[in-house]
């Protein structure tokens, strides 16, 4: 029985470090811009007597906290492995992604309650202030979201940041539309109704993030990994008669690990074979860390879990 540990990386350490630095800068820019806008928005919401604008400010503040969590997680990705933490602190990115999803749900619930309260107690607002504050919010949030456009499918934390900012832009758009309509019709019920619809859009976009982060924290197979395809690929390797104990899980929101036992009665794998397998697992299935154990599969083999697994 032989055990081989082999790891495949798509980038060099230096390029990965540079990429992390770029993401960190994007997070810092988004945090500074959105925190400044949140303070501005809260002040002018009070001046305009607009609960929807104030609720939007509260939602923006929640998103700033989410961005801070995502930045902290991305910084921890750069911390090297150590004796008692052999994978470093990569798993904190999953915790941050889950926290971001909960923040989105919590702030959406707050907006929903505020919208219902305003619908039951209609009041006049200064539509001019609301319109200009909302337009500024659209520019800041939409502009900030472009910072995370490229990596939004590769990392749950980046996806969470992107969703936060897009949802903020949508809310600001809804606030502007509502204020324009109220300006010309005095139909004050438009504002809370639009807020409720926007909450529904936010929650719809959050379902996927919440599902994926819970799946990762439970060591589930990442959604984008074809588990059946991985099994077929390993089973079809020359000399492999069966595969068992196949485990695939997320080390972080952007790195995937695999372990598997290969039954090879009449052959073995060379270093070149291991290198080729790891390369294929990375290119075809986005698996970064693979550990393969080769067994002969004889009756005397102490690892007889092929029947069980």
C-alpha positions in Angstrom: 0.0 0.0 0.0 1.4 3.4 -0.9 0.3 6.9 0.0 1.1 9.8 -2.2 0.4 13.5 -1.4 0.5 15.8 -4.3 -0.8 19.3 -4.7 -1.6 21.3 -7.9 -1.8 25.1 -8.1 -3.0 27.2 -10.9 -0.7 30.1 -10.1 2.7 30.6 -8.6 2.9 31.8 -5.0 3.9 35.2 -6.1 0.9 35.6 -8.5 -1.5 34.3 -5.9 -0.1 36.8 -3.4 -0.5 39.6 -5.9 -4.1 38.6 -6.6 -4.9 38.6 -2.9 -3.4 42.0 -2.6 -5.6 43.3 -5.5 -8.7 41.9 -3.7 -7.6 43.5 -0.4 -7.3 46.8 -2.1 -10.8 46.3 -3.7 -12.3 45.5 -0.3 -10.6 48.6 1.3 -11.8 50.9 -1.4 -15.4 49.5 -1.2 -15.4 49.8 2.6 -14.2 53.4 2.7 -16.6 54.5 0.0 -19.7 52.8 1.4 -19.0 53.8 5.1 -18.7 57.4 4.0 -21.9 57.1 2.0 -23.7 55.4 4.9 -23.0 58.3 7.2 -24.0 60.8 4.5 -27.2 58.8 3.8 -28.3 58.6 7.4 -27.9 62.3 8.0 -29.9 63.3 4.9 -32.5 60.6 5.7 -33.3 62.4 8.9 -33.4 65.8 7.2 -35.7 64.4 4.5 -37.9 62.5 7.0 -37.5 59.4 4.9 -37.7 56.1 6.6 -36.9 54.2 3.4 -33.7 56.2 3.0 -32.8 55.6 6.7 -33.6 51.8 6.3 -31.3 51.9 3.2 -28.6 53.5 5.3 -29.0 50.7 7.9 -28.7 48.1 5.2 -25.6 49.8 3.8 -24.0 49.7 7.3 -24.7 46.0 7.5 -23.1 45.6 4.1 -20.0 47.5 5.3 -19.7 45.1 8.2 -20.0 42.2 5.7 -17.2 43.7 3.6 -15.0 44.1 6.7 -15.6 40.4 7.5 -14.7 39.4 3.9 -11.6 41.5 4.0 -10.5 39.8 7.3 -11.1 36.4 5.7 -9.1 37.3 2.6 -6.2 38.5 4.8 -6.2 35.3 6.7 -5.9 33.4 3.4 -2.4 34.9 3.1 -1.3 33.6 6.5 1.0 30.7 6.0 0.4 27.2 7.3 1.9 26.4 10.7 2.5 23.3 12.9 -1.0 23.1 14.5 -2.8 24.6 11.5 -1.4 22.7 8.5 -3.9 24.3 6.1 -3.4 27.8 7.5 -6.6 29.7 8.2 -8.4 29.2 4.9 -11.6 27.9 6.5 -12.3 31.3 8.0 -13.3 32.4 4.5 -16.2 29.9 4.7 -17.3 31.3 8.1 -17.1 34.8 6.7 -19.3 33.8 3.7 -21.9 32.3 6.0 -21.8 35.5 8.2 -22.3 37.6 5.1 -25.3 35.6 4.1 -26.9 36.0 7.6 -26.2 39.8 7.5 -28.0 40.0 4.2 -31.0 38.1 5.6 -31.0 40.1 8.9 -30.8 43.5 7.1 -33.5 42.4 4.7 -35.8 41.5 7.6 -35.1 45.0 9.1 -36.0 46.7 5.8 -39.2 44.6 5.5 -40.3 45.6 9.0 -39.6 49.2 8.3 -41.5 49.1 5.0 -44.6 47.5 6.6 -44.5 50.1 9.4 -44.3 52.9 6.9 -47.1 51.4 4.8 -49.3 51.5 7.9 -48.2 55.0 8.9 -47.8 57.1 5.8 -45.9 60.4 6.0 -44.6 63.1 3.7 -40.9 63.1 2.6 -38.6 65.6 1.0 -38.4 63.9 -2.4 -35.7 66.1 -3.7 -33.2 65.1 -1.0 -34.1 61.4 -1.4 -33.7 61.4 -5.2 -30.2 62.9 -5.1 -29.1 60.8 -2.2 -30.4 57.7 -4.0 -28.7 58.6 -7.2 -25.4 59.0 -5.4 -25.9 55.6 -3.8 -26.5 54.0 -7.2 -23.2 55.4 -8.5 -21.2 54.4 -5.4 -22.6 50.9 -5.0 -22.7 50.0 -8.7 -19.1 51.3 -9.1 -17.9 49.4 -6.1 -19.5 46.2 -7.4 -17.3 46.3 -10.5 -14.3 45.9 -8.3 -15.5 42.3 -7.6 -16.9 41.5 -11.0 -14.0 39.3 -12.2 -13.8 37.0 -9.1 -17.5 36.8 -8.1 -17.8 33.2 -9.4 -14.5 32.0 -7.9 -14.9 32.9 -4.3 -18.0 32.9 -2.0 -16.7 36.0 -0.1 -16.2 37.9 -3.3 -19.7 36.8 -4.4 -21.1 37.9 -1.1 -19.5 41.4 -1.5 -20.7 41.6 -5.1 -24.3 40.7 -4.0 -24.1 43.2 -1.1 -23.2 46.0 -3.4 -25.6 45.1 -6.2 -28.5 44.8 -3.7 -27.5 48.3 -2.3 -27.7 49.7 -5.8 -31.1 48.1 -6.4 -32.4 49.5 -3.1 -31.1 53.0 -4.0 -32.8 52.7 -7.4 -36.0 51.7 -5.8 -35.8 54.7 -3.4 -35.2 57.1 -6.3 -38.1 55.7 -8.3 -40.4 55.9 -5.3 -39.3 59.5 -4.6 -39.9 60.6 -8.2 -43.4 59.0 -8.2 -44.2 60.5 -4.9 -43.0 63.9 -6.1 -45.6 64.0 -8.8 -48.5 62.0 -7.4 -48.2 62.3 -3.5 -48.9 58.5 -3.4 -46.8 57.9 -0.3 -47.6 54.1 -0.3 -45.3 53.6 -3.4 -42.1 53.9 -1.3 -42.8 51.0 1.1 -44.2 48.8 -1.6 -41.1 49.2 -3.7 -38.9 48.5 -0.6 -40.8 45.2 0.0 -40.2 44.2 -3.7 -36.5 45.0 -3.4 -36.3 42.9 -0.2 -37.7 39.9 -2.2 -35.0 40.4 -4.9 -32.2 40.6 -2.3 -33.4 37.4 -0.5 -33.7 35.6 -3.8 -30.0 36.4 -4.6 -29.0 35.4 -1.0 -30.4 31.9 -1.1 -27.6 30.6 -3.3 -24.9 32.2 -1.1 -26.5 30.8 2.1 -26.9 27.3 0.6 -23.3 27.2 -0.7 -21.7 28.5 2.5 -23.6 26.0 4.7 -22.7 23.2 2.3 -19.0 24.2 2.6 -19.0 24.5 6.4 -20.4 21.0 6.6 -17.6 19.7 4.3 -20.0 19.1 1.5 -18.8 18.8 -2.1 -18.7 22.3 -3.6 -21.6 22.9 -6.0 -19.4 23.6 -9.0 -17.4 20.3 -8.6 -18.8 17.3 -10.7 -18.4 14.5 -8.1 -19.7 11.8 -10.4 -17.3 13.1 -13.1 -14.3 12.9 -10.7 -15.2 9.3 -9.8 -15.5 8.3 -13.5 -12.1 9.9 -14.3 -10.4 8.1 -11.4 -12.0 4.8 -12.3 -11.0 5.1 -15.9 -7.3 5.6 -15.1 -5.1 2.8 -16.6 -4.6 0.0 -14.1 -7.4 1.1 -11.7 -10.0 -1.6 -11.0 -12.0 0.4 -8.5 -12.1 3.5 -6.4 -13.3 3.9 -2.8 -13.2 6.5 0.1 -13.5 9.4 -2.4 -13.9 12.6 -0.4 -14.2 16.1 -1.9 -14.6 19.2 0.3 -13.8 22.9 0.4 -10.6 24.0 2.2 -11.8 27.6 1.7 -14.2 29.5 -0.5 -11.8 29.1 -3.4 -9.8 25.9 -2.8 -10.9 22.3 -3.0 -9.3 19.2 -1.6 -9.7 15.5 -2.5 -8.7 12.2 -1.0 -9.3 8.8 -2.7 -8.1 5.2 -2.5 -7.2 3.6 -5.9 -7.3 -0.2 -6.2 -4.4 -1.2 -8.7 -3.7 -4.9 -8.4 -1.1 -5.1 -11.2 0.5 -1.7 -11.5 1.4 1.5 -9.6 1.7 5.2 -10.3 4.9 7.0 -11.1 5.6 10.6 -10.1 4.8 11.7 -13.6 1.4 9.9 -13.3 0.6 11.7 -10.1 1.6 15.0 -11.6 -0.7 14.3 -14.7 -3.6 13.2 -12.5 -3.4 16.3 -10.3 -3.1 18.6 -13.3 -6.3 17.0 -14.8 -8.2 17.2 -11.5 -7.4 20.9 -11.3 -8.1 21.8 -15.0 -11.3 19.7 -15.3 -12.7 19.8 -11.8 -11.1 22.8 -10.1 -9.5 20.6 -7.4 -6.4 22.2 -5.9 -5.2 19.6 -3.3 -5.3 15.9 -4.1 -4.1 13.0 -1.9 -4.3 9.6 -3.6 -3.6 6.2 -1.9 -2.7 3.3 -4.1 -3.7 -0.3 -2.9 -3.2 -3.7 -4.4 -6.7 -4.8 -3.2 -5.7 -8.3 -2.0 -7.5 -10.3 0.6 -4.8 -9.6 3.1 -5.0 -5.8 2.5 -5.8 -4.3 5.9 -7.7 -1.5 4.2 -10.8 -3.4 3.2 -13.2 -0.5 2.9 -13.9 -0.9 -0.8 -17.1 -2.9 -0.1 -18.2 -0.3 2.5 -17.4 2.8 0.6 
